[in-house]
Amino acid sequence: MKVKRSDRSNTNVWASEQLRSIKQKSLSKLIKLIISGLTQLTRTKRKTLIKNIGKTLLYFAKKTRLRAIKNIANAMPELSLKEVSDLAFDAYGNCAFGVVESFWLAEIEPEIFCDEDTLRILQSGEGACIATMHMGCYEAVPLAIAKFSNQSVTLTNIPSFIADSMDFYSAANITAINKKSTNAFSELLKESASNAYISLHCDLYANQTDVTFFGKKTKAPAGIVLLAKMNRKPLLLAYAIYQGDGHVQVFFETLYVNQKQTDTNLSEHSSEQKAEVTVEQLMSNIYQRFEHIIRQYPNQWYWSYNRWKK
């Protein structure tokens, strides 16, 4: 009798896995159909449709909506309640489009802006670590890097059954590592040691290092800085924004070059290179820039994350 119960249990597990697989395949096919339909539209029509869908979703997602409104009100107390609410919906619509554009990355041709020193880093083939943020087209930064290098690497949070079936990262010459993988950081470390250009979103909450963001104490992920310091790679910052006509612009700037690298003039902090800059100092610099950029383009940043956890 015990054997029969075990067999029944194994059968139930197998059936559950099969059902899950069928659901995933069905969902993947449905997403493919939706994307296929969207790509038949002009990019302008796509943007209008997806932005409106995003705003509608925010209207019904009360918890997400209230968090966005609270975050904006705390960050920009000079705004009226109506301005805060309008900004929350506008930003959510723009971010919805920024997320969905990941499905047709190969079609996007970003305009790239950087100074000559940063351009030399991007063209050197020696790799770099790039801190980016949830702004504009979310994957435009690794896409822009792929224009310079065959080793553009990033983390992805998209379910593997979707990413594997559509393969839109590799179609854009980007290596995507699953963020939920237990060895994700070691894979990034290996890629960085092989002179890859690693771009990671760093504007999420993570209990790794203390920073001040919009005048409030919070914590931030330090992985990109650790990678840069461990493999002695330049640390860059990059962000993407949408222009009014829908075109994507990507901006790169150099934050730090290790003191043992030969061309220390690449860093705006070159006069401070004699003393090793700490992870906390670099993350503080990153978040100061993030805040400045967000204040320039507040309707293109995703406000709904719980970034100021106590």
C-alpha atoms as one frame of an Amber mdcrd trajectory, in Angstrom:
protein
   0.000   0.000   0.000   2.851   2.396   0.744   4.247   1.850  -2.716   0.898
   2.638  -4.260   0.663   5.904  -2.335   4.161   6.835  -3.471   3.287   6.030
  -7.071   0.151   8.121  -6.798   2.163  11.020  -5.369   4.713  10.809  -8.180
   1.904  10.684 -10.717   0.329  13.806  -9.208   3.660  15.658  -9.336   4.189
  14.615 -12.956   0.641  15.691 -13.876   1.136  19.032 -12.130   4.382  19.652
 -14.006   2.764  18.717 -17.300  -0.131  21.090 -16.634   2.287  23.884 -15.751
   4.233  23.229 -18.941   1.050  23.337 -21.023   0.008  26.617 -19.393   3.427
  28.154 -20.018   3.434  27.079 -23.651  -0.078  28.448 -24.122   0.865  31.741
 -22.484   3.995  31.948 -24.618   1.942  31.463 -27.786  -0.565  34.093 -26.649
   2.217  36.604 -25.976   3.706  35.867 -29.394   0.350  36.574 -31.022  -0.033
  39.849 -29.101   3.500  40.953 -30.010   2.935  39.977 -33.622  -0.207  42.121
 -33.652   1.571  45.062 -32.028   4.436  44.961 -34.510   1.927  45.398 -37.323
   1.183  48.866 -35.943   3.368  51.900 -36.448   5.641  52.660 -33.503   3.620
  55.789 -32.694   0.368  53.826 -32.554   2.040  51.113 -30.485   3.228  53.681
 -27.973  -0.203  55.307 -27.663  -1.940  51.954 -27.202   0.517  50.564 -24.651
   0.639  53.815 -22.669  -3.156  53.820 -22.395  -3.149  50.177 -21.310  -0.506
  51.001 -18.699  -2.528  53.889 -17.318  -5.633  51.702 -17.151  -3.735  49.002
 -15.267  -2.464  51.568 -12.777  -6.002  52.837 -12.183  -7.110  49.374 -11.063
  -3.859  48.496  -9.243  -4.615  50.472  -6.095  -1.558  49.433  -4.074   0.846
  50.212  -6.929  -0.901  53.518  -7.667  -0.846  54.700  -4.048   2.822  53.784
  -3.676   3.727  55.774  -6.803   1.748  58.785  -5.608   3.326  58.593  -2.162
   6.841  58.295  -3.594   6.366  61.265  -5.921   4.814  63.400  -3.180   7.712
  62.628  -0.838  10.353  63.214  -3.511   8.771  66.371  -4.939   6.748  68.057
  -2.191   6.472  71.221  -4.293   3.955  69.491  -6.602   0.199  69.731  -6.049
  -1.854  66.571  -5.480  -3.196  66.755  -9.047   0.307  67.200 -10.469   1.496
  64.213  -8.452  -1.380  62.041  -9.658  -0.954  63.114 -13.293   2.777  62.410
 -13.110   2.152  58.944 -11.630  -0.125  57.947 -14.517   2.063  59.509 -17.198
   5.196  57.824 -15.853   3.461  54.457 -15.553   2.264  54.656 -19.153   5.734
  55.562 -20.403   7.326  52.776 -18.358   4.805  50.260 -19.690   5.966  51.093
 -23.186   9.601  50.940 -22.049   9.071  47.406 -20.743   7.145  46.109 -23.742
   9.747  47.435 -26.167  12.030  44.667 -24.883  10.087  42.348 -27.175  11.309
  44.082 -30.344  14.730  45.338 -29.293  16.322  44.475 -32.623  14.090  47.088
 -34.283  15.279  49.943 -32.069  18.126  52.194 -33.188  19.121  54.324 -30.189
  20.992  57.598 -30.521  24.083  57.368 -28.322  25.704  60.283 -26.493  28.949
  60.311 -24.498  32.197  62.224 -24.194  35.419  61.115 -25.913  36.909  59.463
 -22.823  33.791  57.370 -22.245  33.673  56.496 -25.945  37.223  55.146 -25.699
  36.134  52.864 -22.863  33.152  51.600 -24.849  35.327  50.949 -27.902  38.330
  49.518 -26.057  37.016  45.964 -25.886  38.321  45.733 -22.321  34.919  45.768
 -20.675  33.198  48.021 -18.138  30.487  47.952 -15.494  27.500  50.205 -16.169
  24.944  51.357 -13.597  21.596  52.066 -15.198  18.020  52.698 -14.117  14.366
  51.947 -14.865  13.877  54.861 -17.197  12.765  55.176 -20.820  13.312  51.974
 -22.783  14.474  49.583 -20.060  16.862  47.556 -22.212  18.157  50.409 -24.379
  21.443  50.601 -22.455  22.591  46.997 -23.131  21.256  47.468 -26.671  23.430
  50.561 -27.122  26.441  48.721 -25.692  25.879  45.957 -28.252  26.557  48.556
 -30.948  30.132  48.779 -29.625  30.786  45.257 -28.357  29.800  41.631 -28.883
  29.864  41.193 -25.111  26.882  43.157 -23.853  25.572  41.421 -20.728  22.631
  42.194 -18.457  20.257  40.563 -15.982  16.713  39.701 -16.941  13.616  39.152
 -14.829  11.500  37.935 -17.739  10.261  34.338 -17.232  12.601  31.928 -18.971
   9.840  30.188 -20.926   9.060  33.522 -22.613  12.670  34.598 -23.144  13.723
  31.174 -24.474  10.856  30.890 -26.924  11.292  34.367 -28.391  15.024  34.876
 -27.918  14.742  38.658 -28.346  17.901  39.377 -26.311  20.205  37.303 -28.504
  18.500  38.768 -31.589  19.819  42.138 -30.368  23.276  40.671 -29.587  22.737
  40.804 -25.798  23.566  38.062 -23.291  20.831  37.935 -20.644  21.405  36.162
 -17.325  18.378  35.135 -15.273  18.223  37.415 -12.243  16.681  34.656 -10.106
  19.470  32.199 -10.833  21.352  31.148  -7.689  24.690  31.726  -9.404  23.743
  34.954 -11.205  26.481  37.046  -9.554  29.188  34.470 -10.224  28.107  34.391
 -13.887  28.345  38.187 -14.018  31.751  38.044 -12.356  32.961  35.550 -14.954
  31.610  37.665 -17.813  33.227  40.780 -16.391  36.577  38.998 -16.073  36.222
  38.113 -19.774  36.002  41.829 -20.685  32.226  41.945 -21.074  30.263  45.169
 -20.665  27.870  44.542 -17.780  24.828  46.810 -17.385  22.619  46.456 -14.297
  19.597  48.390 -13.036  20.714  49.881  -9.731  17.748  52.053  -8.697  15.919
  49.287  -6.807  15.878  48.805  -3.053  18.370  46.223  -1.824  19.777  45.780
   1.653  23.426  46.121   0.601  24.661  49.685   1.093  23.327  52.906   2.585
  22.514  55.837   0.299  20.548  59.072   0.432  17.891  59.387  -2.260  15.689
  62.482  -2.596  16.814  63.542   0.873  15.830  60.251   2.530  17.993  57.464
   3.872  17.523  54.148   2.079  19.516  51.152   0.867  20.693  50.178  -2.593
  22.209  47.246  -4.521  25.988  47.415  -4.760  26.594  44.568  -7.219  27.696
  46.724 -10.149  30.296  48.556  -8.037  31.575  45.287  -6.554  32.002  43.873
 -10.060  33.931  46.959 -11.162  36.238  46.870  -8.152  36.785  43.096  -8.112
  37.766  42.952 -11.786  39.228  46.480 -11.911  36.902  47.709 -14.631  35.771
  51.283 -15.343  32.471  52.190 -13.740  30.026  54.000 -16.015  26.519  55.336
 -15.603  23.984  55.198 -18.428  20.312  55.982 -18.910  17.785  56.003 -21.739
  15.054  58.520 -22.445  12.306  58.808 -25.045  12.093  61.890 -27.204   8.708
  63.348 -28.121   8.771  61.542 -31.467   9.403  58.203 -29.720  13.091  57.920
 -30.592  15.366  56.535 -27.891  18.432  58.392 -26.695  21.054  56.716 -24.500
  23.563  58.719 -22.464  26.824  57.309 -21.057  29.203  58.932 -18.606  32.274
  57.736 -16.713  32.032  57.661 -12.922  35.247  56.006 -11.870  38.390  54.399
 -13.274  40.504  52.214 -10.984  43.715  53.824  -9.823  45.795  50.947 -11.238
  44.487  51.516 -14.741  46.913  53.449 -16.896  44.635  56.197 -18.173  43.289
  57.685 -14.953  42.419  60.889 -16.778  39.265  59.117 -17.960  37.676  59.674
 -14.558  36.233  62.953 -13.446  37.500  61.944  -9.992  41.095  61.479 -11.216
  42.452  63.884  -8.604  41.051  61.610  -5.912  42.420  58.363  -7.365  45.333
  58.146  -4.912  42.914  57.092  -2.201  40.782  54.052  -2.995  37.151  55.058
  -3.402  34.819  52.878  -1.330  31.722  51.036  -2.501  29.595  53.342  -0.332
  31.107  56.481  -1.893  30.565  55.197  -5.422  26.969  54.179  -4.721  26.373
  57.589  -3.186  27.690  59.229  -6.374  25.467  56.991  -8.497  22.358  57.869
  -6.515  23.127  61.587  -6.624  23.250  61.336 -10.422  20.109  59.202 -10.502
  18.224  61.854  -8.557  19.456  64.628 -10.844  18.424  62.666 -13.959  15.012
  61.763 -12.547  14.310  65.411 -11.739  15.041  66.183 -15.398  12.744  63.437
 -16.709  10.303  62.560 -13.902   7.658  61.168 -16.264  10.031  58.521 -17.620
  11.081  56.865 -14.347   9.221  54.034 -12.632   7.948  55.463  -9.331   6.080
  52.452  -7.992   8.872  50.380  -6.472   9.074  50.326  -2.681  12.442  52.090
  -2.625  12.216  53.728   0.779  11.629  50.695   2.986  12.224  51.254   6.660
